[in-house]
Amino acid sequence: MIPTRLLRALQSITWRYSTHHLKDGRRPEAEQLIKEHYDDRQLEDRGVEHAEVVSTFHGGDGHEKEHITVEFKDVNGNHVTTHHVRGPRDAKS
């Protein structure tokens, strides 16, 4: 796993499968969306310090909108919540 350091309380983003988006150039885009999602949803207030990407950009699975699936964890690695983080093409209004 390759962590990416971020400012503020979100300390890292880890990709469960390290090859996600390395070749298609979407990794920085995904990490920026996760940071924005973290801030917008005030996940710092829930004690979230780490994000683990468990699924890359996809649709389907009963969800029409493009999204990535992210598990948010506390400082000890305990699961806090799992969210679908929407891609810029399908962001909620």
C-alpha positions as CSV (number, residue, x, y, z in Angstrom):
1,M,0.0,0.0,0.0
2,I,1.2,3.5,-0.9
3,P,0.1,6.3,1.5
4,T,-0.2,9.8,0.3
5,R,0.3,12.5,2.9
6,L,-2.3,15.3,3.1
7,L,-2.6,18.5,5.1
8,R,-5.1,18.8,7.9
9,A,-6.5,16.0,10.0
10,L,-6.8,13.5,7.1
11,Q,-3.3,12.0,7.5
12,S,-3.2,9.6,4.6
13,I,-4.9,8.0,1.7
14,T,-4.0,4.3,1.1
15,W,-4.9,2.4,-2.0
16,R,-5.8,-1.2,-1.2
17,Y,-4.5,-2.3,-4.6
18,S,-1.5,-0.1,-5.4
19,T,-1.9,-0.2,-9.2
20,H,-5.2,1.8,-9.2
21,H,-5.1,4.7,-11.6
22,L,-1.3,4.7,-11.8
23,K,-1.4,4.4,-15.6
24,D,-4.6,6.3,-16.5
25,G,-3.6,9.4,-14.6
26,R,-6.7,9.6,-12.4
27,R,-5.0,8.9,-9.1
28,P,-4.4,12.7,-8.2
29,E,-8.0,13.4,-9.3
30,A,-9.3,10.7,-7.0
31,E,-7.2,11.8,-4.0
32,Q,-8.4,15.4,-4.5
33,L,-12.0,14.2,-4.5
34,I,-11.5,12.2,-1.3
35,K,-10.0,15.3,0.4
36,E,-12.9,17.5,-0.7
37,H,-15.4,14.8,0.4
38,Y,-13.6,14.5,3.8
39,D,-13.9,18.3,4.3
40,D,-17.5,18.6,2.9
41,R,-18.8,15.8,5.1
42,Q,-16.8,17.0,8.2
43,L,-15.4,13.6,8.8
44,E,-12.7,15.1,11.0
45,D,-15.5,15.5,13.6
46,R,-16.0,11.8,13.5
47,G,-12.4,11.1,14.2
48,V,-11.4,10.0,10.7
49,E,-7.7,10.3,10.0
50,H,-7.2,7.7,7.2
51,A,-8.9,6.9,4.0
52,E,-8.5,3.5,2.2
53,V,-9.6,3.3,-1.4
54,V,-11.2,-0.1,-1.9
55,S,-12.6,0.4,-5.4
56,T,-11.6,2.7,-8.2
57,F,-13.9,4.9,-10.3
58,H,-16.9,2.8,-11.4
59,G,-20.6,2.9,-11.9
60,G,-23.1,0.2,-11.7
61,D,-23.5,-2.0,-8.6
62,G,-27.0,-0.4,-8.3
63,H,-25.4,3.1,-8.4
64,E,-25.7,4.9,-11.8
65,K,-23.2,7.7,-10.9
66,E,-19.4,7.3,-11.3
67,H,-17.8,7.0,-7.9
68,I,-15.0,5.4,-5.9
69,T,-15.6,3.4,-2.8
70,V,-13.6,4.6,0.3
71,E,-13.3,3.3,3.8
72,F,-12.6,6.0,6.4
73,K,-10.8,4.9,9.5
74,D,-9.7,6.4,12.8
75,V,-6.1,6.9,14.1
76,N,-6.0,3.2,15.2
77,G,-7.2,1.9,11.9
78,N,-10.7,1.1,13.1
79,H,-13.5,1.4,10.5
80,V,-15.6,4.6,11.0
81,T,-17.7,4.7,7.8
82,T,-17.6,3.7,4.1
83,H,-18.7,6.2,1.5
84,H,-19.1,6.4,-2.3
85,V,-17.1,9.5,-3.3
86,R,-18.6,10.8,-6.5
87,G,-16.5,11.7,-9.6
88,P,-16.5,15.1,-11.1
89,R,-18.6,14.0,-14.0
90,D,-21.4,12.9,-11.7
91,A,-21.1,15.1,-8.7
92,K,-24.3,15.8,-6.8
93,S,-25.7,19.3,-7.4
